[in-house]
Amino acid sequence: MAPRITVAKHAGFCFGVKRATDRLEEALANARAGETVCTLGHLIHNEVYNESLLRRGVVTVSEADLPALAEKADEAHPVTVLVRAHGIPRGTQAVLETCAENPHFRWIDCTCPYVKKIHTVAMENSLPENVFLLIGAARHPEVVGIMSYFNGEKYVFSSAEELEHALSPAGNVKITKKKPVMVAQTTLNLGNWQKSQEIIKKLYTNAVIFDTICNVTDSRQNEASELSRMCDAVVVIGGRESSNTAKLYEICRANCARTVWIAGAAELDAGLLSGAHHIGIVAGASTPRNEIEEVYKTMSEIQENFEQMLEEQCSTLNIGDVVTGTVTQVSDAELQLDLGTSVTGYIKADQISDDPALKLTETFKKGDEIEAFVIRVSDVEGVAELSKKRVDADRNWQNIVAAYEAKTVLEGKVAEAVKGGVVIFCNASRVFVPASQTGVPKDGDLTALVGSDVRYRIIEIKQQGKKAIGSIRQVLREEKRAQEAEFWAEIEVGKVYEGVVRSLTSYGAFVDLGAGVDGMVHVSELSWKRIGNPAKVVSVGDHINVFVKSFDAEKKRISLGYKTEADNPWNIFRAQYAVGDIASVKIVNIQPFGAFAEIVDGVDGLIHVSRIAMHRIANPGEVLSVGQVVDARIVDIDEENHKVSLSIRALLEEQAAAAEAEAYAEEAAPAEETVAEEAPAEETPVEEAPAEEAPVEEAPAEDAPAEETPAQE
């Protein structure tokens, strides 16, 4: 039966391209004798159309050609230049405006209005505090033109993945205080654009995003996606330089493996579509309608011979065969195999595994033997397209079914986060784990699981489509129960655990002991000192050592201790001080009967009012103040009641006695020293004066009263 052919409704010229070609046709229709009509760059990206223009005398010129054209333009030989639909850089426009000073040189701007809009966005946001980000093909004329309209820091990223990597810690783009302004090439894939927006919104709350994808492009891509899902073969028509055609090819290729890209009917190979029952035709925005009709006509003429062509072209291999080949060439894009026939086999990367992290050059080498499924054969091209994934999938599916039936716990690496869950590859088979089965809290970040090794179980399989659904959460819960049971079996009073403070209350701290078990440290067990708030001792997230005081396994309750005899302030005090020692203490409280002073953290002593000064004082505050540091002697220690008596007076008295003794010693010292000085060695003896010559009568004081004299006598 001949295949059914469906042409996409919106195939062919878009509004912007049609506007440009209509202006060119108008310029040709109104051209005078001797007038040169040319395009600045290709008016549109379609080789067939551009070749037809050349045959009609319309040449393509570059910016470098413009000054010479303007110089030669005169009344007899005017020049008309049409600007391509993709637009031009600001500098090129300045050259055109200079050339147009010659009245016989004119230029017509055929830039698509959607592209012009992005030029305006770039100019209006060209501020020092902004950084300009564009998602698109850096070398595409449209992108080159747009970037010229922004003065400042600017970057072009081809995809959301490139954007994410560049802005990551390992990337080369560091945006600090600048505000990101992001736009997209008009023909960008909508999915790529949406993912780029999610990335920039997550990283920068101040980002300004302009939705610049052409709505016609969006409609075409959606239509191409739907049509490619319905068909078992798709033909995409458009120029090799056309960005929007490339996007349509990528979309169709993702949904339909038998998708071909041709520039025109001359490139159509019926063998590529042989055996197809429903063929779709999709065309880029730069594809003329007549070219689409030509392809359709060519396909209609040969569709009756598809079955015969299939038989002729597949003389060595049949579609559906499983063959074994030897690897002869390896790249990250594909493998080439020697199949021992007249055709060469090749396996594209997406037909080896769905794992995006798989590197063919790291996994395969020349000489490896690979078993694969035949997808397509062309004796004309001498190639056979194969799929290793198809063979692996059949075998792996049986393993998955067996694991499901036996409830086996499997191990694997999370390959990617997708809408609604994550994907794990069991060999080459894809296992989907819904978000609710990942163990990640609701609305949590599933990307955190990507790249991690997990244990999971298959909980559901669908034979139709060979789909498997797994659960990480189920295995985690079972492992948690086993760990919890082991914990309760081994717990005992006095056992020490290293735990993490999970939460605080007014009456204590809850500590995670592992295995999903919590214990509680009462506020009285946190410190030897009386505290009103547990936060004064510990904080949420702290790792602390605790010991079991008591537990109830049935009620799952554990009472924990934190303070130990080793940190008991009284023990610390007794290890450092004894009765009679002098301590440097800090006054912490003053009462009428005395002052309390801190000796070590947690132990205070009392200095009675009678032991503060050497003289009587009415109130300790006359001599001491809170916060003052003084020396005091320990005069008594009450071990039973943990009380200490201190005395400043004892030290003062000791100091006074010492001072008095020192003064006495100083009074006696000079006389002895004088004798020693005046009685030198035996060499110079000195005779003592006679006793009668020694006394000298002291004259009475002139001012002494007369009546005092008798008393003196």
C-alpha positions as CSV (number, residue, x, y, z in Angstrom):
1,M,0.0,0.0,0.0
2,A,1.3,3.5,-0.9
3,P,2.3,5.7,2.0
4,R,0.2,8.6,3.1
5,I,1.8,12.0,2.8
6,T,1.0,14.9,5.1
7,V,2.3,18.5,4.6
8,A,2.6,20.7,7.7
9,K,0.0,23.5,7.6
10,H,2.5,26.2,8.3
11,A,5.3,24.9,6.1
12,G,7.2,27.5,4.0
13,F,7.9,31.3,4.2
14,C,7.1,33.0,7.4
15,F,5.9,36.6,7.6
16,G,9.4,38.1,7.9
17,V,10.8,36.1,5.0
18,K,7.8,36.7,2.8
19,R,8.0,40.4,3.5
20,A,11.7,40.4,2.4
21,T,11.1,38.4,-0.8
22,D,8.1,40.6,-1.7
23,R,10.2,43.8,-1.4
24,L,12.8,42.2,-3.6
25,E,10.2,41.3,-6.2
26,E,8.9,44.9,-6.0
27,A,12.4,46.3,-6.5
28,L,13.0,44.1,-9.5
29,A,9.7,45.0,-11.0
30,N,10.4,48.8,-10.7
31,A,14.1,48.5,-11.6
32,R,15.2,50.9,-14.4
33,A,17.4,50.0,-17.3
34,G,21.0,49.9,-16.1
35,E,20.1,49.6,-12.4
36,T,21.9,47.1,-10.3
37,V,19.8,45.2,-7.7
38,C,21.7,43.2,-5.1
39,T,21.3,41.8,-1.6
40,L,23.6,42.4,1.3
41,G,24.4,38.8,2.3
42,H,21.9,36.1,1.4
43,L,18.4,37.6,1.6
44,I,17.2,34.4,3.2
45,H,18.9,31.1,4.1
46,N,17.8,28.9,1.2
47,E,20.3,27.7,-1.4
48,V,17.6,26.9,-4.0
49,Y,16.0,30.4,-3.8
50,N,19.4,32.2,-3.8
51,E,20.5,30.3,-6.9
52,S,17.3,31.3,-8.6
53,L,18.0,35.0,-7.7
54,L,21.5,34.7,-9.2
55,R,20.0,33.4,-12.5
56,R,17.8,36.5,-12.5
57,G,20.8,38.8,-12.1
58,V,20.5,39.6,-8.4
59,V,24.0,39.3,-6.9
60,T,25.0,39.0,-3.3
61,V,27.5,41.6,-2.0
62,S,29.4,42.1,1.3
63,E,29.9,45.1,3.4
64,A,33.4,45.5,1.8
65,D,31.7,45.9,-1.6
66,L,29.4,48.8,-0.6
67,P,31.8,51.8,-0.9
68,A,32.8,50.8,-4.5
69,L,29.1,50.3,-5.5
70,A,28.2,53.7,-4.1
71,E,31.1,55.4,-5.9
72,K,30.1,53.9,-9.3
73,A,26.4,54.6,-8.9
74,D,25.1,57.5,-11.1
75,E,21.9,58.5,-12.8
76,A,22.4,56.0,-15.7
77,H,23.6,53.2,-13.4
78,P,21.7,53.4,-10.0
79,V,22.2,50.8,-7.3
80,T,19.7,49.3,-5.0
81,V,20.8,47.1,-2.0
82,L,18.4,45.0,0.0
83,V,19.3,44.1,3.6
84,R,18.7,40.5,4.5
85,A,15.8,39.4,6.7
86,H,18.2,38.4,9.5
87,G,19.4,42.0,9.9
88,I,22.9,43.6,9.9
89,P,25.3,44.9,12.6
90,R,25.1,48.6,13.6
91,G,28.4,49.3,11.9
92,T,27.2,47.9,8.6
93,Q,24.1,50.1,8.8
94,A,26.4,53.2,9.3
95,V,28.3,52.2,6.1
96,L,25.0,52.0,4.2
97,E,23.9,55.4,5.5
98,T,27.2,56.9,4.3
99,C,26.8,55.3,0.9
100,A,23.3,56.7,0.6
101,E,24.6,60.2,0.6
102,N,24.9,59.5,-3.1
103,P,21.4,60.1,-4.4
104,H,21.8,57.3,-6.9
105,F,22.5,54.7,-4.2
106,R,19.6,53.5,-2.1
107,W,19.1,50.7,0.4
108,I,16.0,48.9,1.5
109,D,15.8,47.4,5.0
110,C,14.2,44.0,4.8
111,T,15.1,43.1,8.4
112,C,12.4,41.0,10.0
113,P,10.3,43.1,12.5
114,Y,10.9,40.5,15.2
115,V,14.6,40.9,14.8
116,K,14.3,44.7,14.8
117,K,12.5,44.4,18.1
118,I,15.5,42.7,19.6
119,H,17.8,45.5,18.3
120,T,15.7,48.0,20.2
121,V,15.8,45.9,23.4
122,A,19.6,45.7,23.1
123,M,20.0,49.4,22.6
124,E,17.5,50.5,25.3
125,N,19.2,48.2,27.9
126,S,22.8,49.1,26.9
127,L,23.7,50.4,30.4
128,P,26.9,49.9,32.5
129,E,25.0,48.1,35.2
130,N,23.6,45.5,32.8
131,V,25.1,42.4,31.2
132,F,23.5,41.1,28.0
133,L,22.9,37.4,27.5
134,L,21.6,35.9,24.2
135,I,20.7,32.3,23.7
136,G,21.4,31.3,20.0
137,A,24.0,30.5,17.4
138,A,26.9,32.9,17.9
139,R,27.9,33.1,14.3
140,H,24.5,33.3,12.8
141,P,24.0,36.7,11.0
142,E,20.9,37.5,13.1
143,V,22.9,37.0,16.4
144,V,25.9,38.9,15.1
145,G,23.7,41.9,14.2
146,I,21.8,41.8,17.6
147,M,25.0,41.8,19.7
148,S,26.3,44.9,17.9
149,Y,23.5,47.0,19.4
150,F,24.6,46.4,23.0
151,N,27.6,48.3,24.4
152,G,29.0,46.6,27.4
153,E,29.5,43.1,28.9
154,K,27.7,40.6,26.7
155,Y,27.7,36.8,26.0
156,V,26.1,34.3,23.6
157,F,25.3,30.8,24.6
158,S,24.1,28.2,22.2
159,S,22.0,26.2,24.6
160,A,20.6,26.1,28.2
161,E,23.3,23.6,29.1
162,E,26.1,25.9,27.9
163,L,24.5,28.8,29.8
164,E,24.3,26.7,33.0
165,H,27.9,25.6,32.8
166,A,29.2,29.1,32.0
167,L,27.4,30.5,35.1
168,S,28.4,27.7,37.4
169,P,31.4,28.0,39.8
170,A,33.5,26.0,37.2
171,G,32.4,28.3,34.4
172,N,34.0,31.3,32.8
173,V,31.3,33.9,33.3
174,K,31.1,35.7,36.7
175,I,28.2,38.1,37.1
176,T,28.3,39.8,40.4
177,K,26.3,43.0,40.9
178,K,25.2,43.4,37.3
179,K,21.7,42.8,36.2
180,P,21.3,40.1,33.5
181,V,19.2,41.1,30.5
182,M,18.4,37.9,28.4
183,V,16.9,37.5,24.9
184,A,16.7,34.6,22.5
185,Q,17.4,34.2,18.8
186,T,14.0,34.4,17.0
187,T,14.3,30.8,15.8
188,L,15.5,29.2,19.1
189,N,13.9,25.9,20.1
190,L,11.2,26.7,22.6
191,G,12.2,24.0,25.1
192,N,15.8,25.3,25.0
193,W,14.5,28.8,25.8
194,Q,12.2,27.7,28.6
195,K,15.1,25.8,30.3
196,S,17.4,28.8,29.9
197,Q,14.8,31.0,31.6
198,E,14.5,28.6,34.5
199,I,18.3,28.6,35.0
200,I,18.7,32.4,34.9
201,K,15.7,32.9,37.3
202,K,17.1,30.5,39.8
203,L,20.5,32.2,39.8
204,Y,19.5,35.9,39.5
205,T,16.3,37.3,41.0
206,N,16.9,40.6,39.3
207,A,17.2,39.2,35.8
208,V,15.2,40.9,33.0
209,I,14.0,38.4,30.4
210,F,12.5,39.4,27.0
211,D,10.5,36.7,25.2
212,T,11.8,37.3,21.6
213,I,11.1,34.0,20.0
214,C,9.0,34.6,16.9
215,N,5.5,33.2,17.6
216,V,5.4,31.8,14.1
217,T,8.5,29.8,14.9
218,D,6.8,28.6,18.1
219,S,3.8,27.4,16.1
220,R,5.9,25.7,13.5
221,Q,7.9,23.9,16.1
222,N,4.8,22.7,17.9
223,E,3.3,21.5,14.6
224,A,6.4,19.7,13.6
225,S,6.6,18.0,17.0
226,E,3.0,16.8,16.7
227,L,3.3,15.7,13.0
228,S,6.6,13.8,13.7
229,R,4.9,11.8,16.4
230,M,2.2,10.7,14.1
231,C,4.5,9.7,11.2
232,D,7.0,6.9,10.8
233,A,9.1,9.0,8.4
234,V,9.6,12.8,8.0
235,V,11.1,15.0,5.3
236,V,12.4,18.4,6.5
237,I,12.9,20.9,3.6
238,G,15.2,24.0,4.0
239,G,18.6,25.5,3.5
240,R,21.6,24.1,5.3
241,E,22.3,27.6,6.7
242,S,18.8,28.0,8.0
243,S,18.7,28.1,11.8
244,N,14.9,27.5,12.0
245,T,15.1,24.6,9.7
246,A,17.8,23.0,11.8
247,K,15.6,23.4,14.9
248,L,12.7,21.7,13.0
249,Y,15.0,18.8,12.1
250,E,16.1,18.4,15.7
251,I,12.5,18.3,16.9
252,C,11.4,15.8,14.3
253,R,14.5,13.7,14.7
254,A,13.8,13.4,18.4
255,N,10.3,12.0,17.8
256,C,10.9,10.1,14.6
257,A,14.2,8.3,13.9
258,R,13.6,8.2,10.1
259,T,13.8,12.0,9.6
260,V,15.8,13.4,6.6
261,W,16.8,17.0,5.9
262,I,17.0,18.1,2.2
263,A,17.5,21.5,0.6
264,G,15.2,20.6,-2.3
265,A,13.6,17.9,-4.4
266,A,16.9,17.0,-6.1
267,E,18.3,15.7,-2.8
268,L,15.3,13.4,-2.1
269,D,16.3,9.7,-1.8
270,A,13.2,7.6,-1.9
271,G,15.2,4.7,-0.3
272,L,15.5,6.6,2.9
273,L,11.7,6.5,3.3
274,S,11.0,3.1,1.9
275,G,8.6,1.0,4.0
276,A,7.1,4.0,5.6
277,H,3.3,4.1,5.9
278,H,2.8,7.8,6.9
279,I,5.3,10.4,5.7
280,G,5.3,14.0,7.0
281,I,6.7,17.1,5.2
282,V,7.9,20.0,7.2
283,A,9.6,23.1,5.8
284,G,11.6,25.9,7.3
285,A,10.6,29.6,7.3
286,S,13.0,30.2,4.4
287,T,11.6,27.5,2.1
288,P,9.6,28.8,-0.9
289,R,6.2,27.3,-1.4
290,N,7.1,26.0,-4.9
291,E,10.0,24.0,-3.5
292,I,7.6,22.3,-1.1
293,E,5.3,21.5,-3.9
294,E,8.2,20.1,-6.0
295,V,9.2,17.7,-3.2
296,Y,5.6,16.6,-2.7
297,K,5.2,16.0,-6.4
298,T,8.4,14.0,-6.5
299,M,7.4,11.8,-3.6
300,S,3.9,11.3,-5.1
301,E,5.5,10.0,-8.4
302,I,7.7,7.5,-6.7
303,Q,5.5,6.3,-3.8
304,E,4.1,3.4,-5.8
305,N,7.6,2.0,-6.2
306,F,8.6,2.1,-2.5
307,E,8.2,-1.6,-1.9
308,Q,10.1,-2.5,-5.0
309,M,13.0,-0.1,-4.1
310,L,13.1,-1.6,-0.7
311,E,13.6,-5.0,-2.1
312,E,16.4,-3.8,-4.4
313,Q,18.2,-1.7,-1.8
314,C,18.1,-4.2,1.0
315,S,19.6,-7.2,-0.8
316,T,22.2,-7.9,1.8
317,L,20.4,-7.1,5.1
318,N,16.8,-6.8,6.1
319,I,15.2,-4.2,8.5
320,G,14.6,-5.9,11.8
321,D,17.6,-8.3,11.5
322,V,19.9,-8.7,14.5
323,V,23.5,-8.6,13.3
324,T,27.0,-8.7,14.9
325,G,29.6,-6.3,13.7
326,T,33.2,-5.3,14.6
327,V,33.9,-1.7,15.5
328,T,36.2,-0.1,12.9
329,Q,35.9,3.6,14.0
330,V,34.9,5.4,17.2
331,S,33.8,9.0,17.8
332,D,31.5,10.5,20.4
333,A,28.8,10.9,17.7
334,E,28.7,7.3,16.3
335,L,30.4,3.9,15.9
336,Q,31.2,2.4,12.5
337,L,31.1,-1.4,12.1
338,D,32.2,-4.0,9.7
339,L,29.2,-6.3,9.1
340,G,30.9,-8.7,6.7
341,T,28.6,-7.5,3.9
342,S,28.7,-5.0,1.1
343,V,27.4,-2.3,3.4
344,T,29.0,-0.5,6.4
345,G,27.1,-0.4,9.6
346,Y,26.9,2.7,11.8
347,I,25.3,3.3,15.2
348,K,24.5,6.8,16.3
349,A,25.1,7.7,19.9
350,D,21.4,8.0,20.6
351,Q,21.0,4.4,19.4
352,I,23.5,3.1,21.8
353,S,22.2,4.4,25.1
354,D,19.7,7.0,26.5
355,D,22.3,7.9,29.1
356,P,23.5,11.5,28.2
357,A,26.7,11.0,30.3
358,L,27.9,8.0,28.2
359,K,31.1,8.8,26.2
360,L,31.5,6.5,23.2
361,T,35.2,7.1,23.0
362,E,35.6,6.0,26.7
363,T,33.3,3.0,26.4
364,F,34.2,1.4,23.0
365,K,37.4,0.7,21.0
366,K,38.3,-0.7,17.6
367,G,37.9,-4.4,17.5
368,D,34.9,-4.6,19.9
369,E,32.1,-6.8,18.7
370,I,28.6,-5.4,19.0
371,E,25.2,-7.0,18.4
372,A,22.7,-4.6,16.9
373,F,19.3,-4.3,15.4
374,V,19.0,-3.2,11.7
375,I,16.9,0.0,11.4
376,R,17.6,1.0,7.8
377,V,19.6,-0.3,4.9
378,S,20.7,1.6,1.7
379,D,22.8,-0.3,-0.9
380,V,22.9,3.0,-2.8
381,E,24.7,4.7,0.0
382,G,26.4,1.5,1.1
383,V,25.3,1.9,4.7
384,A,23.1,0.3,7.3
385,E,21.8,2.2,10.3
386,L,21.8,0.0,13.4
387,S,20.6,0.2,17.0
388,K,22.4,-1.4,19.9
389,K,19.8,0.0,22.2
390,R,17.1,-2.1,20.7
391,V,18.9,-5.3,21.3
392,D,20.0,-4.3,24.8
393,A,16.5,-3.1,25.6
394,D,15.0,-6.5,24.9
395,R,17.5,-8.3,27.1
396,N,17.5,-5.8,29.8
397,W,13.7,-5.8,29.9
398,Q,13.7,-9.5,30.8
399,N,16.1,-8.7,33.6
400,I,13.9,-5.9,34.8
401,V,10.8,-8.2,34.8
402,A,12.8,-10.7,36.8
403,A,13.8,-8.1,39.3
404,Y,10.2,-6.9,39.6
405,E,8.9,-10.4,40.2
406,A,11.6,-11.2,42.8
407,K,11.4,-7.7,44.4
408,T,15.2,-7.4,44.0
409,V,16.9,-4.3,45.3
410,L,18.9,-2.8,42.4
411,E,21.7,-0.3,42.3
412,G,22.2,2.5,39.8
413,K,23.2,6.1,39.1
414,V,20.6,8.8,38.7
415,A,21.2,10.1,35.1
416,E,18.9,13.1,34.9
417,A,16.0,14.9,36.5
418,V,12.9,15.2,34.3
419,K,9.4,16.6,34.8
420,G,7.8,14.7,37.7
421,G,10.8,12.6,38.7
422,V,14.3,11.3,37.9
423,V,15.6,8.7,35.5
424,I,17.9,5.7,36.3
425,F,19.4,3.5,33.6
426,C,19.4,-0.2,34.4
427,N,22.1,-1.1,31.8
428,A,20.5,0.5,28.7
429,S,16.9,0.4,29.9
430,R,15.3,3.5,31.3
431,V,13.7,3.3,34.8
432,F,11.5,6.3,35.8
433,V,11.3,7.1,39.5
434,P,8.4,9.5,40.3
435,A,9.2,12.5,42.5
436,S,7.1,11.0,45.3
437,Q,9.2,7.8,45.2
438,T,12.6,9.6,45.3
439,G,12.8,10.3,49.0
440,V,13.2,14.0,48.3
441,P,10.7,16.2,50.2
442,K,7.8,17.6,48.3
443,D,8.8,20.5,46.0
444,G,12.5,19.7,46.8
445,D,15.3,19.9,44.3
446,L,15.4,16.7,42.3
447,T,18.6,17.8,40.5
448,A,20.5,17.2,43.7
449,L,20.1,13.4,43.1
450,V,21.7,13.6,39.6
451,G,25.0,11.7,39.5
452,S,24.4,10.0,42.8
453,D,24.4,6.2,43.3
454,V,21.1,4.9,44.7
455,R,19.4,1.7,45.6
456,Y,16.0,1.1,44.3
457,R,13.3,-1.4,43.5
458,I,11.1,-1.9,40.5
459,I,7.5,-1.4,41.7
460,E,5.6,-1.4,38.4
461,I,6.2,-2.5,34.9
462,K,4.2,-1.9,31.7
463,Q,4.7,-4.5,29.0
464,Q,3.3,-2.3,26.4
465,G,6.1,0.2,25.7
466,K,8.3,-1.7,28.1
467,K,8.2,1.0,30.8
468,A,9.5,0.4,34.3
469,I,8.7,2.5,37.4
470,G,11.1,2.4,40.4
471,S,11.1,3.5,44.0
472,I,14.1,4.8,45.9
473,R,11.9,5.8,48.8
474,Q,10.7,2.3,49.4
475,V,14.2,0.9,49.8
476,L,15.2,3.9,52.0
477,R,12.3,3.2,54.3
478,E,13.1,-0.5,54.6
479,E,16.7,0.2,55.3
480,K,15.7,2.8,57.8
481,R,13.5,0.3,59.6
482,A,16.3,-2.2,59.7
483,Q,18.7,0.4,61.1
484,E,16.2,1.4,63.7
485,A,15.6,-2.1,64.8
486,E,19.3,-2.7,65.1
487,F,19.6,0.5,67.1
488,W,17.0,-0.5,69.7
489,A,18.5,-4.0,70.0
490,E,21.9,-2.5,70.9
491,I,21.0,0.4,73.1
492,E,21.9,0.4,76.8
493,V,22.1,2.8,79.7
494,G,25.4,4.7,79.8
495,K,26.1,4.1,76.1
496,V,27.7,7.1,74.4
497,Y,26.5,8.4,71.0
498,E,27.6,11.2,68.8
499,G,24.4,13.0,67.7
500,V,23.2,16.1,65.9
501,V,21.0,18.6,67.6
502,R,17.8,18.5,65.6
503,S,15.5,21.0,67.5
504,L,15.3,23.0,70.7
505,T,12.4,23.6,73.1
506,S,12.1,25.5,76.3
507,Y,12.6,22.3,78.3
508,G,15.5,20.7,76.4
509,A,17.2,19.7,73.1
510,F,16.2,16.8,70.8
511,V,19.2,15.0,69.4
512,D,19.3,12.8,66.3
513,L,21.2,9.6,67.2
514,G,21.1,8.2,63.7
515,A,18.9,5.4,62.3
516,G,16.0,7.8,62.5
517,V,16.0,7.8,66.3
518,D,15.9,10.9,68.5
519,G,16.6,11.3,72.2
520,M,15.9,14.3,74.5
521,V,18.4,16.1,76.7
522,H,16.5,17.9,79.5
523,V,17.6,21.5,80.1
524,S,18.9,20.4,83.6
525,E,21.2,17.9,81.9
526,L,22.7,20.4,79.5
527,S,24.8,22.3,82.0
528,W,25.9,22.3,85.7
529,K,24.8,25.9,85.9
530,R,21.1,26.8,86.0
531,I,20.1,28.0,82.5
532,G,16.8,29.2,81.3
533,N,17.3,28.5,77.6
534,P,19.0,25.4,76.0
535,A,20.2,27.7,73.2
536,K,22.8,29.1,75.7
537,V,24.6,25.7,75.5
538,V,23.8,24.1,72.1
539,S,22.5,25.1,68.7
540,V,20.6,23.3,66.0
541,G,23.0,21.4,63.8
542,D,25.7,21.0,66.5
543,H,27.4,17.6,66.7
544,I,27.6,16.6,70.4
545,N,28.4,13.6,72.5
546,V,25.6,12.3,74.7
547,F,25.0,9.3,76.9
548,V,21.9,7.3,77.6
549,K,20.4,7.9,81.1
550,S,17.2,5.9,80.5
551,F,15.1,4.6,77.7
552,D,11.7,3.0,76.9
553,A,12.0,0.8,73.7
554,E,8.2,0.2,73.6
555,K,7.4,3.9,73.6
556,K,10.5,4.8,71.6
557,R,11.7,7.3,74.2
558,I,15.3,8.0,75.2
559,S,16.5,10.3,78.0
560,L,20.0,11.6,77.4
561,G,22.7,13.2,79.5
562,Y,25.2,15.8,78.2
563,K,26.9,17.2,81.3
564,T,29.6,14.9,82.8
565,E,31.7,14.8,86.0
566,A,34.6,15.8,83.9
567,D,33.1,19.2,83.2
568,N,31.5,19.5,86.7
569,P,32.6,23.0,87.9
570,W,33.0,21.8,91.5
571,N,35.4,19.1,90.4
572,I,37.4,21.6,88.3
573,F,37.5,24.0,91.4
574,R,38.7,21.2,93.7
575,A,41.4,20.2,91.3
576,Q,42.9,23.7,91.3
577,Y,42.3,25.1,94.8
578,A,42.5,24.1,98.5
579,V,42.0,25.9,101.8
580,G,44.7,28.6,102.2
581,D,45.2,29.2,98.5
582,I,44.9,32.6,97.1
583,A,42.5,33.0,94.1
584,S,41.9,35.9,91.7
585,V,38.1,36.2,91.8
586,K,35.4,38.4,90.1
587,I,32.6,40.1,92.1
588,V,29.3,38.9,90.7
589,N,26.8,39.9,93.4
590,I,26.7,42.2,96.4
591,Q,24.4,41.7,99.4
592,P,24.2,43.5,102.7
593,F,25.9,40.5,104.5
594,G,28.7,40.2,102.0
595,A,29.8,39.7,98.3
596,F,29.7,36.7,96.1
597,A,32.7,36.2,93.8
598,E,33.3,33.8,90.9
599,I,36.3,31.6,91.5
600,V,35.9,29.3,88.4
601,D,33.1,29.2,85.9
602,G,30.2,27.8,87.9
603,V,31.6,28.0,91.4
604,D,31.2,31.1,93.6
605,G,32.6,31.9,97.0
606,L,31.2,34.2,99.8
607,I,33.3,37.1,101.2
608,H,31.5,38.0,104.4
609,V,31.2,41.7,105.2
610,S,33.5,41.2,108.1
611,R,36.2,39.7,105.8
612,I,36.2,42.5,103.2
613,A,38.2,45.3,105.0
614,M,40.4,45.7,108.0
615,H,38.0,48.3,109.4
616,R,34.3,48.0,110.0
617,I,32.1,48.7,107.0
618,A,28.3,49.0,106.9
619,N,27.8,47.7,103.3
620,P,30.1,45.7,101.0
621,G,29.3,48.2,98.2
622,E,31.4,50.8,100.0
623,V,34.5,48.9,99.0
624,L,33.5,46.5,96.2
625,S,31.6,46.7,92.9
626,V,30.1,44.0,90.5
627,G,32.7,43.0,87.9
628,Q,35.7,44.0,90.0
629,V,38.5,41.5,90.1
630,V,40.2,41.1,93.5
631,D,42.6,38.6,95.2
632,A,41.1,36.6,98.2
633,R,42.3,33.8,100.4
634,I,40.2,30.6,100.6
635,V,39.5,30.2,104.3
636,D,36.9,27.3,104.2
637,I,35.5,24.7,101.8
638,D,32.2,23.0,102.6
639,E,32.4,19.8,100.5
640,E,28.9,18.6,101.4
641,N,27.1,21.7,100.4
642,H,29.6,22.9,97.8
643,K,30.2,26.2,99.5
644,V,33.4,28.3,99.7
645,S,34.3,31.1,102.1
646,L,36.7,33.8,101.0
647,S,38.6,36.6,102.8
648,I,40.1,39.7,101.4
649,R,40.8,40.9,105.0
650,A,43.1,38.0,105.6
651,L,45.3,39.1,102.8
652,L,45.2,42.7,103.9
653,E,46.2,41.7,107.4
654,E,49.0,39.6,106.0
655,Q,50.2,42.5,103.9
656,A,50.1,44.9,106.8
657,A,52.1,42.6,109.0
658,A,54.6,42.1,106.3
659,A,54.9,45.9,105.8
660,E,55.4,46.4,109.6
661,A,58.1,43.8,109.7
662,E,59.8,45.4,106.7
663,A,59.7,48.9,108.3
664,Y,61.3,47.6,111.5
665,A,64.0,45.9,109.6
666,E,64.8,49.1,107.7
667,E,65.1,51.1,111.0
668,A,67.7,48.8,112.4
669,A,69.7,48.4,109.2
670,P,71.3,52.0,109.0
671,A,73.1,51.9,112.4
672,E,74.7,48.6,111.7
673,E,75.7,49.8,108.3
674,T,77.3,53.0,109.8
675,V,79.4,51.1,112.3
676,A,80.5,48.9,109.5
677,E,81.5,51.9,107.4
678,E,83.3,53.8,110.2
679,A,85.1,50.7,111.4
680,P,87.2,49.8,108.4
681,A,89.8,47.1,108.3
682,E,92.6,47.0,110.8
683,E,94.9,49.1,108.6
684,T,93.4,52.4,109.8
685,P,92.4,52.2,113.5
686,V,90.7,55.2,115.0
687,E,91.1,56.2,118.7
688,E,88.0,56.9,120.7
689,A,87.7,60.4,122.1
690,P,88.0,60.7,125.9
691,A,84.8,60.5,127.7
692,E,85.0,64.0,129.2
693,E,85.4,65.7,125.8
694,A,82.4,64.0,124.3
695,P,79.3,65.7,125.8
696,V,78.2,68.9,124.2
697,E,75.6,70.9,126.1
698,E,72.5,71.7,124.0
699,A,71.4,75.3,124.0
700,P,67.9,75.9,125.2
701,A,65.4,76.9,122.6
702,E,65.0,80.6,122.2
703,D,61.3,80.5,122.2
704,A,60.9,78.1,125.1
705,P,58.6,79.5,127.8
706,A,60.1,80.2,131.2
707,E,57.6,78.2,133.1
708,E,58.6,75.0,131.2
709,T,62.2,75.1,132.5
710,P,61.5,73.6,135.9
711,A,59.7,70.8,134.3
712,Q,62.8,70.1,132.1
713,E,65.0,70.3,135.2
